[in-house]
Amino acid sequence: MYSVGFDIEKYLELQAKKILERIEMFENKLYLEFGGKLFNDYHAARILPGYTPDIKIQLLKTLTEKAEIVIVINASDIDANKEIGDTGVFYDDDVLRLIDDIRREGLYVGSVVISQYLGQPAAITFKEYLEGLGIKVYIMHYIPDTDYPANVQLILSDKGYGNNDYIVTTRPLVIVTAPGPGSGKMAACLSQLYHENKRGVKAGYAKFETFPVWNLPIKHMVNLAYEAATADLNDVSMLDPFHLEAYGVSAVNYNRDVEVFPILNAMFTRIWGKSPYRSPTDMGVNMIGFCINDDICTKASKQEIIRRYFNTQLDYARGKVNKSALSKLELLMNNTGITPDERPPVIPALKKAEETQSPCVAIELPDGTFIMGKTSSLLGASSAALLNALKHLAGVDDSVLLISPTEIEPIQKLKVGYLGNENPRLHTDEVLLALAINAAENKTAEQVLEQLPRLDKSEAHSSVILSHIDIAVFRQLGINITCEPVFQNKKLFWKN
């Protein structure tokens, strides 16, 4: 059953107040590095029930008149056609999507920054394309790894940050975001501090990272769920030794910020004359830890760890991550005593698969009801489970045929005979399209189709690896889907 464990109104009030206080610390100019996703933060929504995926946008809309947004993209990511891991969208395309989405919310995008620029041809083309759309573009030049970030004297000189474009901003709060990690957000903020200081402006810097939550214990399930989510990035939550030494208070941060803090502090001291921060935790403005129900969020985080375990097994089976990422999840599961069977739909799916000797999917609806689906000659297990769940929610008897075999067979003929698809069974998107067509003249089909929003926050598990299409449809419907790391057949090419 879904229970709310996060106070969204309290959070929006506390978080906005904290950011405004940080702006006032400086000369009414703050560069705020936004970690994580600006939109669609489903990880946070899953482990903090009540947190909405676009809450950061809601927060920024309370600061609309004060804020402008700068988007940073790494030139190497443009050149390499790097993709966003969970969507498959290229980083440069995602910049365009971000701009559209931000503008749609009534927020102001000031510019795009291309970082680590070395004259990459694709980066030049992208810059010219953005400028053709009327978007301001600034360049941050590459500083060799042998110098960055340790060589503070070089970095804070005309050959370092001084060689970068000065980003023209017009509002007191500058949100610096990016399509993904490693884009150069922090470097963009620090470069601006250098340039602002040369212009006589004491601009500030702060960091807004949602996880790890600094005022929760390091082994709290919410923070462990963050480690599970970043298993492939080698991020590790750790106690902030600088905060403990400065204040005698334990606080949680993550390894990269702790490791780089002495260098950052040296930069702050050179730019400002004296650093206002005594620890990496001081730099943060995250107020999430004050807004959660511990019991509910702990339970939700345990479930997220299990989901991440299955998803990492899936990625490993598909060759998308290396063994170390999976080993980290296995160790985390062992250390916490969490087992895969604690995910409610797992046992029903595996039991049904054993009974039928065919792939099966189990869906746990938000009210705790379990719905099953198995593979047949007409439908895949995920399609069958989806139809059965919709019929249950609509109060339609399971024996009612919403899509008759005579309607399915021409679709199968099209798939196999004309489009060359080896799998004749209907995927979830094809089933929903067929259902939607029937809904035009069939009131029962229309009634069933109208239940789609009620699938949100359902949980599902498959006894085999599902296709990309089926996984994508489940996620679009708000269903958290996991799979056993077992291919349905022995073909090497699995992208169907």
N, C-alpha and C positions, 0 to 999 in steps of 0.2 A: 504493500500500500504506500502511496506517495505521501510523504509528510514534509511540511515546510521547515527548514532548519536555518534559514538565513533571513535576517530582517533588512529588507531592501530599502525601506524608507529611512531607517536609522543610518544605513551605510551611505546613502546619497547625501544626507545632511552632514555626517562626520567627514566624509571624503572631500566634499566641496570646501568645507571650512578649513580643513588641513591644507589644501592647495592654496587657498587665499592667504592663509597665514604665511606660507612659504614664499609667496610672491612679495609680501610685505617685508620679509627678511632682507630683501635686496632692494635695488632702486627701481621697484615696480617693473622688473623684467625677469622672467623665469623661463629657462629652457627645461622642460619636463620630459625626460626620456620615458616613453611608454613601452614597457615590456609586454610580451604576449600579444594576443590578437585584439584589435580594436573592435572588430565585429566577430560574431559567431564563436564566442569563447565557450564551447560546449563542455570542455573539461571542467571548468569552474562551475558551470550549471549542474553538472552531474554530481560533483562532490559537495556542493553547497546548495541543497534543494531550496528553491526560492530565488536564487540568483538567476537573473535572466542573461542569455548569451550576449545581448547587446547593451549590457548595463553601463559599459564605459561610454558609450554614445549618449545614454541618458544622462550620465554625469556631466559630460561636456556640454550638453544642451542647457544645463543650468548655468553654464559659464560662457554662453554663446558670444556675448559682447566683448569678453576679455580674451577669448582664445582664437588662435589660428593654428593650422596644422601643417607641418612640414613632413614629407614622406621621403625616406632615404632608401636608396637601392644600390647595391654593390655592383660596380661595372663588370666584375668577373661573373656574377650571377646572370647578368644580361647576356654576356658573351657565351656562356656555357648553356644557355637555355634551361636554367635551373627551374625545377618545378616545386610548387608548394606540396609538401608531403601528403596531406590528407585530401587534396582536391585535384592534383595533377595539373593545376593551372601554372603557367610560366610566371616567374617573378615580375617581368615587365608588364605582362597582361594584368597581373594582380594589382599593380600600381594604378592602372587605368580603372579597374573595378573599384578600388578603394576611393579614388577621387569621385567617381560617380556616386558611390554609396554615401560618402561623407557629405557631398553637396545635396543629395536628396534629403538628408536630415537637417538641412539649413545651416550647416557649419562651413567655415571658411578654410579652404586649402590655399595656403600662401605660395607654396612652391614644391618642387621635387629636387632632391639632391642626389647626384651620382657620386658615390664614394669610391675610393681606391682606383681612381681613374689613371689608366696608362695608355690612353688612345685606342682602346679596343674598338674595332670597327662597328660592332653591334651596339656599343654604348653611344657612339657618335650618331648612328642612325636613329637610335631611340631618343636622344637629346633633340635632334632636329625635328623628329615627329612630334614630340611634346610641345616644342616651341611653335610648331605649325598649328597646334591646337590652342595656342594662346596661353600656355602654362609656362611660368618662369622656371628655369632650370639652372642649378648651380653645380659647380665641379669641386670635388675634394680630391686632391692628388694622392697617389699611392706613396706611403712612407715605408721603406723596407722593413721587413720583420726583424732584422738585426737591430733596428733603431726603435721600433714601436713596440710597447709603450715606454720602454725603460730609459731611452735617451731624452730626458726631459728638456735639456738645454737645446737640443736640435729641434724637437717638436715645437717648443714655444719660441720659435724664431721665424724669420722671413722665409727660411728654407723648409720649414715644417708647416704648421698651421697657417702661417703668414702667406704661404703659397696658394692656399685655398681661396675660392671665391668667398666674399662676405655675403651671407644670406640676408637679404633685406626683409625685415619683419616689421609689422606695424602695430602689434597688439602686445599687452603685457605678459600674456601666457602663450608660450610657443610649445605646442605638443609635437614631439619628434617621434614618429612611428615608422614602421617598415613592413614589407610583406612577409618577412621571415627573419630568423636569427642570422647573425653575422653580417648584417647589412651596413653597419657603421653608425648606428644611432648615437652611441656615447661619443664617438669621435666627432660627429657633427655638432653635438652640444658643446664639447670642450673647445672645438675650433671657433665657435661663435663667442664663447667667453673670452678667448684671446683677442678676437677682432673687436668685440664690444669694449674691452678694457683699453685697447689702443685708441678708441674713440671717446674715452672718458666715461664710459657707462659701466657701472658695477653690476652686471647681469648675474643672475644666479643659476644654479643647476640643482636639479633633484631627480630622483628616480622613482618611477611608479611600476613596481613589479608586484603582481598579484601573489605569486608563490616564489619561494616558501613564505609562509606567514610568520613574520618575525616574532610575534608575541605568543605563539603556540610552542609547546615543547618540540624538540627536534624529532622525536619519535612519534609525534601525534600523527594519526592516520591521514589527516589532511596534507601534512608535509611529506609523508611517505608516498601518498598518491602522486604528488608532484614529482618525486624521484622516479616513480614508475612511468610517468608520462614522458620523462626526459632520459630514459635509459639509453637511448642511442646517441645522446649528446654528451655523456659523461659528466653531467651536472650532479653535484652532490650537496645536500643540505649539511650545514655545519654550524657550530656555535661561533658567533662573531667574537674573536678574542680581543679586538680593539674596543668593542662595546663593554665587554666584561671588565677590562682594565680601566676604562674611563669612568664607568658608572657603578661597577659592582653588580650589574644586572645581566642575566643571560638573555641573549637574543639570537634568533636563527637567521642566517643569510645563506647564500650559496657560494660555492668555492671560488668561482671566477671573480666575484666582487671582492671577496676577502683577499684573494691573492693580489689583485691589482690596486687595492686601496692605498698602500704606501706611495705608489707612484702617482695616483690621482691626488692624494693629499699634497704631494710635492708640487704638482701642477697648480692646485688651488692656491697654495701659499705663494707661488711665483706670480700668479695672475692677480690675486686679491691682496697680497701682502700678509694675510693671515687666513688660515682655513677656518670656516665656520663649523666644520664637521670633525668629529673625533672618532668616528667609526663608519663603516659602510652602511650600517643600519640607520645612522643619523641622516644619510642622504635620502632615505626612503620616505614616502608619504602614505604608505598602505595602511588603511584602517579596517580591513576585513575582519581581523581577529576579534574585534569588539562587537561583531554583529552576528555571530554564529551560535546555534544550539549545538553544544558539544556532542551529545548522544546521537542526534540525528545525522550530523555531518560525519561522525566517526563511522557509523554504519554505511553511509553512502560512499565514503572513501574506501572502505574495504571492498565494496562491490566494484569500484573503479579500478582498484589494483588488480582484481581478478580479470576484469575486461581487458586491461592493458596487458596482462599476462597472455591471454588468448590472442590478442591482436599482434603481440610481438612474436608469438609462435607462428601465426599466419604469415607475418612479414618474413620471418626466417625461412619458412617453407617455400616462399616465393622468391627467395634470394635478395630481399630488399634491405635486410640488416645482417650484421655479422653475429657470430655466436656470442660475443661478449655482451651484447644487449640482452639476449635471451637469458644468459647466465645471471645477469644482474637482477632480472625479474624473478628467476627461480630462487636466488638467494634471498631476495626481499620476501617472497612468499614463505620460504622456510623459516626465516627469522621472526616473522609475525605470526606464524602458525596458521595462516590462511590457506585454504585448499580450494581447488577449482570447483569442487562439488557444492561449495557454499553459494555459488551463483544459482539462483532458483531454477532457471529453465534448462540447466545442463543435464541433470539426471533424467527428467522426462524425455528429452530429445534422444539421449543415448538408449534409454529403455525402449522407446518406440522403434528406433532404428534396429535394435537387436530383434525385437518381435517380428518386424516386417521384412528384415533383411534387405532394407532399402534406405537411402538417405531420408532423414526426417528433420523437421524444424519444429521447435516448441516456442510459442509466444506466451509470455506472461503479461496479461493486461494490467493496467494500473490498479484494478480492483482485486488483483491476486488470482484471477481465473487463468487457467492454462488452456491454450488452444494448440492442437497438433496439426501437422501437415506432412504427408509423405509423397514421395515421387511416384508418379503414374505415367502412363504412356502419353498423356495429354499435358500434364502440368508438372513443373518442378516442385520440390518440397516447399520451397519458400513461397511460391505462388499459391499452392494449396493452403498453406497455413494462413496466408494473408486473406484469402477469400473466406476461409472458415472463421477467422477472427471478425471480419466485417459482418458476416451473417449472424454471428453470436451477438454482436453489439446492436444489430438492427432487430434482433428477436425473430430472425428468419430461420426456419427449420433447416437443419443440415442437409436434408434430402433434396431441398429445392435446387434445381439447376439454374444458375444465373447465366451461364454461358454454355450452350449445348455443344456436344461433340461435333455436330454438323457445322457449327460456327467456328470451332477451333481448327478443324481439319484443313480448311482453305488457308488459314494463317500458317499452319505447319508446312503445307505445300509451297507457299511463298518462301518461307524461310529456307527449306531444304532444296526444293527444286529450282528456285530462281535466284536466291541470294547466297547459296552455297554454304549455309550453316549446317554443321554436322549434328547439332542438337535440335531436334524438332519440338521439344517441350517448351511451353510458353514461359518466358521470364515474367517477373512481377510487373514490369512496365507494360508488357504486351497484354497481360491479363487485365490491368487497370484500364488500358485503352479499349479493350473489347467490352469491359463492363460499362465504361462511359458511353460507348456507342449504343449498347442495349438500353441504357438508362433513358434515352430519348423517347422510347416507346413503352418501356417496362417500368412501372411504378415501383416494383419490388427491387429491381436493379438500382433505380434512383435512390431508394431508401437506404440500400446497402452502401452505395457510393458515398452518401452523405455522412457516413460514420468515420471516414478517414481521419478527421481531426482528433477523434477519440483514441486513436492509437498512440498519440504522443505520450512519451515517457513509459512506453512498454519496453519489456526486455525480451530478447530472443536469442536462441542458440541453435546452431546447425550441426548435425553429426558429420558433415563434410564441408570442405571449402566451397563457398558460394561464388558465383560469378561477380565480377565488378559491378555489373548492372544491378543485380539483386541487392548487393550490399549498399549501393548508392541509393536505391529506392527506399530501403528500410531506413536509412539515415535521414533521407529527406522527409520521411513520415514521422520522424522523432522516435524511432524504435532503435534501441541500443542493441546491435547485433554482434554476436561473437560466433566463431566457428572452431570446430576441432581441426587441427592441422593435418587433415587427411584429404588428399585429392580423390575425386570421384572416379577418375580413370588414371591410366599410367602415361598419358600424353605429356610430352615435355612442354608444349605450348599451352598455357593455362588461361591466357587472356581472352576469355570468351564471354 
